[in-house]
Each structure stands twice: as C-alpha cells, then as structure tokens.
C-alpha cells in the first residue's frame, strides 16, 4: 500500500515538473504554427505604439530595437535624456519608425506619474514593456546596502510596473487588446540570500503579473512574465570587471542573443525565461526543494560577494 502511495506521489510530482517546464515550449510551438497560418503584425494585433521603460541600456534597449524591427513605433522611457536621444536616433535611422522619448527617474516616486500619464494615455499603446529595475550592485548582506539603494529597489522595481499598469490598463481594456511584458528575474523563484531585497522585489513582479493576467484575460489583454537569469548588462557587469573567477562569465548571455529568443515569444506564451539556456536552469532548480534552492543560490551569491570585496581591496592597495 505504501509503495503504491509513494509511486502515485512520484507520478504526481513528475507530472507537475513536466507541466511547469514543458508548458512554455509546447505553447510556443503551437502558437508559432498558428501564426504561420494567420500572419499578423504586432502593431495590427495590439496597437501602434510600444512603451519600454529602462530603455536606454541593456534588455530595455534590446526590446526597443526588436519591436521597432517589427514595425512598431517606440516610446523610450528612462532617466538619462542624452542616452534616450541617442537610442531614439539609432532606432529611427536603422528601422525607420517613429520614436518618442520620455525622461522619467522612477526613483523620484509618485511625482513622476502625472507627467507619464499625460504623455502616454493619448497614444495608441499596444505593448508595454515594464523593464526598468535596479539592484544594490553586487551581492551583499542587507545591512551593507545603503538605505537609498534599498528604497530604490522597492520604489523602482515594484512601484514602476504597478503604477504604469494602473495608468495604461484601462485604455487597453477599452480597446480590447494589448500586451504587457513584465520583466522579472530568476531571483524570483526563491528567496535569494545576499540579494534579499532584489529577489523579493522580483518575486512581487512575478506574483503581480500572474494575477494581472487572470484579471485581464476576459478583456483580450495579454500579460507575459519574463524571468531571465544572467544577461550581460550594466547590472551584471561586475561579474566581468570585478570577479576574478571567470566561470561565472560563461553564464552571461549577450542582450542580442537574449532578444532573439525573448522577442520570438511575444504574443505566444505568458511565461518565458527569455532564453533557452535559462529555461534549463529553471528546470534544474525546480527539481530541488526550496530550502536547497535557497542554500545553493545563497552560496553562489556569497562567493560573488566575497570575490568582489577581495578584488576591491586589491585595487585599494
């Protein structure tokens, strides 16, 4: 009897793991086949304009170029006006689409949102990419981070996505179309020692996105949650410059390679890691119980923290 019970539990656990890890690639295949038959541009399906936050660098800039290549007009949102203007000029010259820039420092809090609402609401926003986010820099214990860094992670990572959805969702619902892409992180899978606040803020994004998807499903508005692992951006540059152990660098995916896969998933799946190799990392993590995942992630982060501090001490000397 006990053997049968354990066998049933094993089958159930195996089925759940297969569902969690094969659901996205199977959906991706089926939706890809469907779109071969019913071809439709993203701008026709969702609307003319795509808004990307954190668009001056990294993944945000990657999404901006990808969506412009698909023929969408682009609104670039970030805090550095000079960088935004440069990216806008690149996109216009390379893809021949209309662009707008909106300067917004999300760390400023509530004061920036009336201007964003006034600028964005009149546009036919088809896709919103909530990409803006910050970290404390390198892995560190919570007491080692400045209070400003902690506040910025909570304010930028959590508030920006929530309030932009609050502003634009009513108009998407009225039009009965739209796609919201919320960029979370592999750090949202389980608590992340030495990245505790960052991981918690990204866990919020994942939870918020899944709930929002269910809210908007009846109105024809789609929500995609993106949970990447390491992508080579300004946030992860310390792994190249300040960490002596080169083993970590092989896990860094270039933004262009990331976007080839992440962009292809737009409008096809509601969950993606953004790159097939990151999907494999998730599959391995989900084989482990949470306490073991927390321990492993903690050991990796603690080692990165230690190496970064050793390298800095050597520079000081």
C-alpha positions in Angstrom: 0.0 0.0 0.0 2.8 2.4 1.0 4.7 1.6 -2.2 1.6 2.4 -4.3 1.1 5.7 -2.4 4.8 6.7 -3.0 4.5 5.7 -6.6 1.4 7.9 -7.0 3.2 10.8 -5.3 6.2 10.3 -7.6 4.0 10.3 -10.7 2.2 13.4 -9.5 5.4 15.3 -8.7 6.8 14.2 -12.1 3.7 15.4 -13.9 3.9 18.8 -12.2 7.5 19.2 -13.1 6.9 18.3 -16.7 4.0 20.7 -16.9 5.9 23.6 -15.4 8.9 23.0 -17.7 7.3 21.8 -20.9 4.2 24.0 -21.0 6.1 27.0 -22.4 8.0 25.3 -25.2 4.8 23.3 -26.2 2.7 26.5 -26.3 5.5 28.3 -28.2 5.5 25.6 -30.9 1.7 25.5 -31.2 1.4 29.3 -31.3 4.2 29.5 -33.9 2.4 27.1 -36.1 -0.8 29.1 -35.7 0.9 32.4 -36.7 2.4 30.8 -39.8 -1.2 30.4 -41.0 -2.7 33.7 -39.5 0.1 36.2 -40.1 -0.4 39.5 -38.3 2.0 42.3 -37.4 2.3 43.2 -33.7 1.1 46.7 -34.4 -2.0 45.3 -36.1 -2.7 42.9 -33.3 -2.0 45.1 -30.3 -1.7 48.8 -31.4 0.7 51.3 -33.0 3.0 52.2 -30.1 5.2 50.2 -27.8 6.4 51.7 -24.5 9.6 50.4 -23.0 10.9 51.5 -19.6 14.6 51.4 -18.7 15.1 51.7 -22.5 18.5 53.5 -22.6 20.6 50.3 -22.0 20.6 46.5 -21.7 17.4 44.5 -22.1 15.2 47.6 -22.4 17.2 48.8 -25.3 17.1 45.3 -26.8 13.3 45.2 -26.6 13.1 48.7 -28.2 15.2 47.6 -31.2 13.3 44.3 -31.6 9.9 45.9 -31.5 11.0 48.7 -33.9 12.2 45.9 -36.3 8.7 44.5 -36.2 7.4 47.9 -37.4 6.1 49.3 -34.1 6.5 53.0 -33.1 8.6 53.3 -29.9 8.3 55.3 -26.7 11.6 55.2 -24.8 11.4 55.9 -21.1 14.4 56.3 -18.8 16.1 58.9 -16.7 19.1 59.9 -18.9 17.9 62.2 -21.7 21.2 62.1 -23.6 21.2 58.3 -23.8 17.5 58.2 -24.7 18.0 60.7 -27.6 20.9 58.6 -28.8 18.9 55.3 -28.8 15.9 57.1 -30.4 18.2 58.3 -33.2 19.6 54.8 -33.7 16.2 53.2 -33.9 14.8 55.8 -36.3 17.8 55.5 -38.6 18.0 51.7 -38.5 14.3 50.8 -38.6 12.6 53.9 -40.0 9.9 54.1 -37.3 8.5 57.0 -35.3 10.0 57.4 -31.8 9.3 59.5 -28.7 11.4 59.9 -25.6 10.1 60.5 -22.1 12.5 61.4 -19.3 11.5 59.8 -16.0 13.5 59.0 -13.0 11.4 56.3 -11.3 13.4 56.6 -8.0 11.7 60.0 -7.5 8.4 58.3 -6.6 4.8 59.4 -7.1 5.7 62.9 -8.6 6.7 61.5 -12.0 3.5 59.6 -12.8 1.1 62.5 -13.7 3.6 63.5 -16.5 3.8 59.9 -17.7 0.0 59.6 -17.8 -0.4 62.9 -19.7 2.2 61.8 -22.3 1.2 58.1 -22.7 -2.6 58.0 -22.5 -3.3 59.9 -25.8 -1.2 57.3 -27.7 -2.5 54.0 -29.0 -0.3 51.9 -26.7 -0.3 48.3 -27.9 2.7 46.9 -25.9 4.0 48.0 -22.5 7.4 46.6 -21.5 8.0 47.1 -17.8 11.7 46.6 -17.8 13.1 49.3 -15.5 14.8 48.0 -12.4 17.8 48.4 -10.1 19.9 46.3 -7.9 22.2 47.1 -5.0 25.1 46.4 -7.4 26.9 43.3 -6.2 25.6 40.7 -3.8 25.8 41.9 -0.2 24.2 41.5 3.2 21.2 43.6 3.8 22.9 45.8 6.4 25.8 46.5 3.9 23.4 48.2 1.4 22.6 51.8 1.7 19.1 52.9 2.7 18.8 54.7 -0.6 19.7 51.6 -2.5 17.1 49.6 -0.6 14.5 52.3 -1.1 15.3 52.5 -4.8 14.9 48.7 -5.3 11.5 48.8 -3.6 10.4 52.0 -5.3 11.7 51.4 -8.8 11.3 47.6 -9.1 7.8 47.4 -7.5 6.1 50.8 -8.0 7.0 51.5 -11.6 5.5 48.3 -13.0 2.4 48.6 -10.8 1.6 52.2 -11.5 2.2 52.1 -15.2 -0.2 49.2 -15.4 -2.6 51.2 -13.4 -2.3 54.0 -15.9 -2.5 52.1 -19.2 -4.7 49.0 -18.4 -8.0 50.9 -18.5 -7.3 52.1 -22.1 -6.1 48.6 -23.2 -9.3 47.1 -21.7 -11.4 49.7 -23.6 -9.7 48.7 -26.9 -10.0 45.0 -26.1 -6.3 44.5 -27.0 -2.8 44.9 -25.7 0.2 43.1 -24.3 2.0 43.9 -21.1 5.5 42.4 -20.7 6.8 42.5 -17.1 10.5 41.7 -16.7 11.1 39.7 -13.5 14.1 37.6 -12.8 15.3 34.1 -11.9 15.8 35.6 -8.5 12.0 35.5 -8.1 12.0 31.6 -8.0 13.0 31.5 -4.3 14.5 33.8 -1.6 18.0 34.9 -2.6 20.5 35.4 0.3 22.8 38.4 -0.3 20.3 39.6 -2.9 17.3 39.5 -0.4 15.6 42.8 -1.3 16.2 42.5 -5.1 14.9 38.9 -5.1 11.8 39.9 -3.1 11.0 42.8 -5.4 11.2 40.5 -8.4 9.0 37.9 -6.6 6.4 40.7 -6.4 6.6 41.3 -10.1 6.0 37.6 -10.9 3.1 37.4 -8.4 1.6 40.6 -9.7 2.0 39.6 -13.3 0.3 36.2 -12.9 -2.6 37.8 -11.0 -2.9 40.6 -13.6 -3.0 38.1 -16.4 -6.1 36.5 -14.9 -7.7 39.9 -14.3 -7.2 40.9 -17.9 -7.9 37.7 -19.7 -11.7 38.4 -20.3 -10.8 41.8 -21.9 -8.4 40.5 -24.6 -5.3 42.0 -22.9 -2.3 39.7 -22.5 0.4 39.6 -19.8 3.8 38.0 -20.3 6.1 37.4 -17.3 9.8 37.2 -18.3 12.2 35.7 -15.7 15.7 35.8 -17.1 18.9 34.5 -15.5 22.2 36.3 -16.1 22.2 38.7 -19.1 25.3 40.9 -19.7 24.0 44.4 -18.9 25.2 47.2 -16.6 23.6 45.3 -13.7 25.8 42.2 -14.2 29.0 44.0 -15.5 30.7 43.5 -12.1 30.9 39.8 -12.9 33.2 40.6 -15.8 35.1 43.5 -14.3 35.4 42.7 -10.6 35.1 39.0 -10.2 38.3 37.0 -10.8 36.6 33.6 -11.2 35.8 33.5 -14.9 33.4 30.5 -14.6 30.5 32.9 -13.9 31.1 34.8 -17.2 30.1 31.8 -19.3 26.6 32.1 -17.9 26.2 35.7 -19.1 24.0 35.9 -22.3 24.5 38.8 -24.6 21.5 41.0 -25.0 21.2 40.4 -28.7 21.2 36.6 -28.2 18.6 37.0 -25.4 16.3 39.1 -27.6 16.4 36.6 -30.4 14.5 34.2 -28.2 12.6 36.6 -25.9 11.3 38.6 -28.8 10.1 35.5 -30.6 8.0 34.5 -27.6 6.0 37.8 -27.7 2.3 37.1 -28.1 2.8 33.4 -27.9 3.4 32.5 -24.3 2.6 34.0 -20.9 5.8 32.8 -19.2 9.3 32.7 -20.5 12.8 32.9 -19.2 13.8 34.8 -22.3 16.5 32.3 -23.4 16.5 28.5 -23.8 19.6 28.1 -21.6 17.8 30.0 -18.8 14.9 27.6 -19.2 17.3 24.7 -18.5 18.5 26.5 -15.3 14.9 26.8 -14.2 14.2 23.1 -14.9 17.2 22.1 -12.7 16.1 24.5 -9.9 12.6 23.1 -9.9 13.9 19.6 -9.3 15.1 20.8 -5.8 13.1 21.6 -2.7 13.0 25.3 -1.8 15.4 25.0 1.2 18.0 23.5 -1.1 17.5 26.2 -3.8 17.9 28.9 -1.1 21.1 27.3 0.1 22.6 26.9 -3.4 21.7 30.5 -4.5 23.0 31.8 -1.2 26.3 30.0 -1.6 26.7 31.4 -5.2 25.9 35.0 -4.1 28.1 34.8 -1.0 31.0 33.7 -3.2 30.4 36.5 -5.6 30.2 38.9 -2.7 33.5 37.7 -1.3 35.3 37.8 -4.6 34.1 41.3 -5.3 35.3 42.6 -1.9 38.7 40.8 -2.4 39.1 42.4 -5.8 38.2 45.9 -4.4 40.6 45.5 -1.5 43.4 44.7 -4.0 42.5 47.8 -6.0 42.7 49.9 -2.9 46.2 48.6 -2.1 
